[in-house]
Amino acid sequence: MTRKEFELLVATNNEGKVLELKKLLSDFPLRLRSLREFADVSDVKETGKSFQENAAIKARNYALQTNLWALADDSGLEVEALHGVPGIFSARYAGENATDRENINKLQSELNKKQPADKFARFVCAMALADEKGEVKFVAKGICDGKISLEARGNNGFGYDPIFIPEGFSETFAELSGDIKQRISHRARALRKIIQYLRDFLAL
């Protein structure tokens, strides 16, 4: 398989994720495709019970629908004081079509009922890579520990970024530069493992 032939589908409709992944993969010899390029692709339901299961389900199904290698991820925020919630339901914590602001508002409301010190949280990302036949070849996981800010700050990023302060920093994810975030984020840590797999297995 030559570099020219190798195309990789970034299997998400979340434009924020697409942009972030494209930045992280910018130096890698791949032609990245987006789900937006495939009008007939059907949405895949996330029926798994973990980030890893959901990522694998999406990678497998989107690969089969597009006949391309597919990279899919499932990620979310786990808050210790809420026993891991919102977890795999992070994107729809406040409802099926909830906005980022609505999800943040609900999380802050729930945390306000807890002790002030109970702010430990972590972002988790699972990434799955499937070949064009839908066979899942590799699953990677990345974690970024931190804490919750009860005040939303910053305009970068998406999701819960404005209220997540990564360990070792005083700024939220939405305040940090793209370079820093690409180095320490849960998605970056999972993707580094995916990149190493591609280099080893496909000799790119």
C-alpha positions as CSV (number, residue, x, y, z in Angstrom):
1,M,0.0,0.0,0.0
2,T,1.6,3.3,-1.1
3,R,1.3,6.6,0.7
4,K,-0.7,8.0,-2.2
5,E,-3.3,5.2,-2.0
6,F,-3.8,5.5,1.8
7,E,-6.8,7.4,2.8
8,L,-8.2,7.6,6.3
9,L,-11.7,8.6,7.2
10,V,-12.0,10.8,10.3
11,A,-15.3,9.2,11.4
12,T,-17.1,12.0,13.2
13,N,-19.6,14.8,12.5
14,N,-18.1,16.9,15.3
15,E,-16.3,19.7,13.4
16,G,-14.3,20.5,16.5
17,K,-12.9,17.0,16.7
18,V,-12.2,17.0,12.9
19,L,-10.2,20.1,13.1
20,E,-8.3,18.9,16.2
21,L,-7.5,15.6,14.6
22,K,-6.4,17.2,11.4
23,K,-3.9,19.3,13.3
24,L,-2.6,16.4,15.2
25,L,-2.2,14.4,12.0
26,S,-0.9,17.2,9.8
27,D,2.6,15.8,9.5
28,F,1.5,12.3,8.9
29,P,1.4,10.9,5.3
30,L,-2.3,10.4,5.0
31,R,-5.1,11.8,2.9
32,L,-7.7,12.6,5.5
33,R,-11.4,12.4,4.6
34,S,-14.4,13.6,6.6
35,L,-17.8,12.2,7.0
36,R,-19.1,15.4,5.5
37,E,-17.8,14.2,2.1
38,F,-20.1,11.2,2.1
39,A,-23.7,12.3,1.8
40,D,-25.2,8.8,1.9
41,V,-23.5,7.7,5.1
42,S,-25.9,6.8,7.9
43,D,-25.3,7.8,11.5
44,V,-24.1,5.0,13.8
45,K,-25.7,4.6,17.2
46,E,-23.3,4.4,20.1
47,T,-24.7,1.3,21.9
48,G,-21.5,0.3,23.7
49,K,-21.0,0.4,27.5
50,S,-17.5,2.0,27.4
51,F,-15.6,4.5,25.3
52,Q,-13.6,1.7,23.7
53,E,-16.7,-0.2,22.6
54,N,-18.3,2.9,21.1
55,A,-15.2,3.9,19.3
56,A,-14.9,0.4,17.8
57,I,-18.6,0.3,16.8
58,K,-18.2,3.6,14.9
59,A,-14.9,2.7,13.2
60,R,-16.3,-0.6,12.0
61,N,-19.6,0.7,10.7
62,Y,-18.2,3.8,9.0
63,A,-15.4,1.8,7.4
64,L,-18.0,-0.5,5.9
65,Q,-20.1,2.3,4.6
66,T,-17.3,4.2,3.0
67,N,-14.9,1.4,2.0
68,L,-12.1,3.3,3.7
69,W,-9.9,2.8,6.7
70,A,-11.7,4.6,9.5
71,L,-10.5,6.3,12.6
72,A,-13.3,6.8,15.2
73,D,-13.2,8.1,18.7
74,D,-15.4,8.3,21.7
75,S,-14.5,10.7,24.4
76,G,-16.0,12.3,27.4
77,L,-15.6,13.7,30.9
78,E,-15.6,11.6,34.1
79,V,-16.2,13.5,37.3
80,E,-15.2,11.8,40.5
81,A,-17.8,13.5,42.7
82,L,-20.5,12.3,40.3
83,H,-19.1,8.7,40.2
84,G,-17.8,9.0,36.7
85,V,-20.8,10.9,35.2
86,P,-21.3,12.1,32.5
87,G,-18.9,9.5,31.0
88,I,-20.0,8.0,27.7
89,F,-23.1,10.3,27.9
90,S,-21.0,13.5,27.9
91,A,-22.3,14.8,24.6
92,R,-25.9,14.3,25.6
93,Y,-25.7,14.8,29.3
94,A,-28.5,17.5,29.3
95,G,-30.5,15.8,26.6
96,E,-30.2,14.1,23.2
97,N,-29.7,17.4,21.3
98,A,-28.2,19.4,24.2
99,T,-25.7,22.2,23.4
100,D,-22.3,22.5,25.0
101,R,-23.6,25.3,27.2
102,E,-26.5,23.2,28.4
103,N,-24.3,20.3,29.2
104,I,-21.9,22.5,31.2
105,N,-24.8,24.1,33.0
106,K,-26.1,20.8,34.1
107,L,-22.7,19.6,35.3
108,Q,-22.1,22.7,37.3
109,S,-25.6,22.5,38.8
110,E,-24.9,18.9,39.9
111,L,-21.4,19.8,41.3
112,N,-22.9,22.7,43.3
113,K,-24.7,20.1,45.4
114,K,-21.3,18.4,46.3
115,Q,-18.5,19.4,48.6
116,P,-16.4,22.3,47.2
117,A,-13.2,20.2,47.2
118,D,-14.7,17.4,45.0
119,K,-13.6,18.8,41.7
120,F,-11.3,16.0,40.4
121,A,-12.1,14.9,36.9
122,R,-10.5,13.4,33.8
123,F,-11.0,13.5,30.1
124,V,-11.0,10.1,28.5
125,C,-10.6,9.3,24.8
126,A,-10.7,5.9,23.1
127,M,-9.8,5.7,19.4
128,A,-10.4,2.7,17.2
129,L,-8.9,2.0,13.7
130,A,-10.8,-0.3,11.3
131,D,-9.8,-1.4,7.8
132,E,-12.0,-1.0,4.8
133,K,-13.6,-4.4,5.5
134,G,-14.7,-3.2,9.0
135,E,-12.2,-5.2,10.9
136,V,-11.0,-3.3,14.0
137,K,-7.2,-3.4,13.9
138,F,-6.3,-1.3,17.0
139,V,-7.9,0.5,19.9
140,A,-6.0,3.1,22.0
141,K,-7.0,5.0,25.1
142,G,-5.8,8.4,26.3
143,I,-6.4,10.1,29.7
144,C,-5.9,13.7,30.9
145,D,-6.4,14.3,34.6
146,G,-7.5,17.6,36.0
147,K,-10.2,19.4,37.8
148,I,-13.5,21.2,37.2
149,S,-13.7,25.0,37.2
150,L,-17.1,26.2,38.4
151,E,-16.5,29.2,36.1
152,A,-16.4,28.7,32.3
153,R,-13.3,30.4,30.9
154,G,-11.9,30.7,27.4
155,N,-13.1,30.5,23.8
156,N,-11.0,27.7,22.3
157,G,-12.0,24.1,22.0
158,F,-15.5,22.7,22.4
159,G,-17.6,20.6,24.8
160,Y,-16.5,20.8,28.4
161,D,-13.2,22.5,27.6
162,P,-14.1,25.9,29.2
163,I,-14.5,24.2,32.6
164,F,-11.7,21.6,32.6
165,I,-8.4,22.6,34.1
166,P,-5.7,20.0,33.2
167,E,-3.3,18.9,35.9
168,G,-0.3,21.2,36.1
169,F,-2.0,24.2,34.7
170,S,-4.2,27.0,36.0
171,E,-5.9,27.7,32.6
172,T,-8.8,25.7,31.3
173,F,-8.5,23.7,28.1
174,A,-10.4,26.5,26.3
175,E,-7.7,29.0,27.4
176,L,-4.7,27.0,26.5
177,S,-2.9,27.3,23.2
178,G,-3.4,24.7,20.5
179,D,0.2,23.6,20.8
180,I,-0.1,22.8,24.5
181,K,-3.5,21.1,24.1
182,Q,-2.1,19.0,21.2
183,R,0.6,17.8,23.5
184,I,-1.3,17.0,26.7
185,S,-4.9,16.3,25.7
186,H,-6.6,12.9,26.1
187,R,-7.2,12.8,22.3
188,A,-3.5,13.6,21.6
189,R,-2.4,10.8,23.9
190,A,-4.7,8.3,22.3
191,L,-3.7,9.4,18.8
192,R,0.0,9.0,19.4
193,K,-0.6,5.3,20.0
194,I,-2.7,5.1,16.8
195,I,0.1,6.8,14.8
196,Q,2.7,4.4,16.1
197,Y,0.5,1.5,15.2
198,L,0.1,2.9,11.6
199,R,3.8,3.3,11.3
200,D,4.6,-0.2,12.5
201,F,1.8,-2.1,10.9
202,L,1.4,-0.3,7.5
203,A,5.0,0.8,7.2
204,L,4.0,4.3,6.2
